[in-house]
Amino acid sequence: MICLFISLATITVACKNDKEDPTPAVDCSTVTYSGTISGIVISKCNLGGCHATGSPNGDYTSYAGLQAKFANGTLKQRVIVEKSMPSGSALTETQYKQFECWINAGAPNN
């Protein structure tokens, strides 16, 4: 009985140490449109033509298309608040934080 208790306690402690930090630290000073955000958009938002050139959902192939959604508040609402975009290809927690940094900085074209 004691061996069973020790085994369960060991497994419980080991499993607790394996969990990832749910809110990763992101250095906002390193987040830029050209170096961070555009790569995320290309790999996560232009899939299946969702936000490709000429898309009625918004053309995110350039900064100008993404800036329009930032300006009207849609980008922050859908990506940061609701986390409903990108659909079908969710961002990692780090990518959400990077978007949040960029949006909170005014979504600069840097």
GIKANOR-V171063 format. One record per residue. N is the residue number from 1. NEAR is the number of other ideal C-beta (glycine too) atoms within 8 Angstrom. D_FIRST is the distance of its C-alpha to the first C-alpha in whole Angstrom. Layout:
n:N near:NEAR d_first:D_FIRST
n:N near:NEAR d_first:D_FIRST
This chain:
n:1 near:4 d_first:0
n:2 near:5 d_first:4
n:3 near:6 d_first:5
n:4 near:7 d_first:5
n:5 near:8 d_first:6
n:6 near:8 d_first:9
n:7 near:8 d_first:10
n:8 near:8 d_first:11
n:9 near:8 d_first:12
n:10 near:8 d_first:14
n:11 near:8 d_first:16
n:12 near:8 d_first:17
n:13 near:8 d_first:19
n:14 near:8 d_first:20
n:15 near:8 d_first:21
n:16 near:7 d_first:23
n:17 near:6 d_first:25
n:18 near:5 d_first:26
n:19 near:6 d_first:28
n:20 near:3 d_first:32
n:21 near:5 d_first:34
n:22 near:4 d_first:36
n:23 near:6 d_first:39
n:24 near:7 d_first:40
n:25 near:4 d_first:43
n:26 near:9 d_first:46
n:27 near:6 d_first:49
n:28 near:8 d_first:52
n:29 near:4 d_first:55
n:30 near:7 d_first:54
n:31 near:13 d_first:54
n:32 near:10 d_first:57
n:33 near:13 d_first:59
n:34 near:7 d_first:60
n:35 near:8 d_first:57
n:36 near:12 d_first:54
n:37 near:13 d_first:55
n:38 near:10 d_first:58
n:39 near:8 d_first:55
n:40 near:13 d_first:52
n:41 near:12 d_first:55
n:42 near:8 d_first:56
n:43 near:7 d_first:53
n:44 near:11 d_first:52
n:45 near:12 d_first:55
n:46 near:12 d_first:57
n:47 near:10 d_first:55
n:48 near:4 d_first:57
n:49 near:7 d_first:60
n:50 near:11 d_first:58
n:51 near:13 d_first:60
n:52 near:10 d_first:62
n:53 near:5 d_first:66
n:54 near:4 d_first:68
n:55 near:11 d_first:65
n:56 near:3 d_first:65
n:57 near:5 d_first:62
n:58 near:10 d_first:63
n:59 near:10 d_first:64
n:60 near:13 d_first:61
n:61 near:8 d_first:63
n:62 near:7 d_first:65
n:63 near:8 d_first:64
n:64 near:6 d_first:67
n:65 near:12 d_first:65
n:66 near:15 d_first:62
n:67 near:10 d_first:64
n:68 near:9 d_first:65
n:69 near:11 d_first:62
n:70 near:12 d_first:61
n:71 near:6 d_first:64
n:72 near:6 d_first:64
n:73 near:7 d_first:60
n:74 near:8 d_first:59
n:75 near:11 d_first:57
n:76 near:10 d_first:55
n:77 near:9 d_first:54
n:78 near:9 d_first:53
n:79 near:14 d_first:51
n:80 near:10 d_first:50
n:81 near:7 d_first:49
n:82 near:8 d_first:49
n:83 near:9 d_first:47
n:84 near:5 d_first:49
n:85 near:8 d_first:51
n:86 near:11 d_first:51
n:87 near:6 d_first:50
n:88 near:5 d_first:48
n:89 near:8 d_first:47
n:90 near:5 d_first:45
n:91 near:12 d_first:46
n:92 near:6 d_first:43
n:93 near:9 d_first:42
n:94 near:8 d_first:44
n:95 near:10 d_first:47
n:96 near:12 d_first:47
n:97 near:11 d_first:47
n:98 near:13 d_first:50
n:99 near:13 d_first:52
n:100 near:9 d_first:51
n:101 near:11 d_first:52
n:102 near:14 d_first:55
n:103 near:13 d_first:56
n:104 near:7 d_first:56
n:105 near:9 d_first:58
n:106 near:5 d_first:61
n:107 near:11 d_first:60
n:108 near:8 d_first:62
n:109 near:6 d_first:64
n:110 near:5 d_first:63
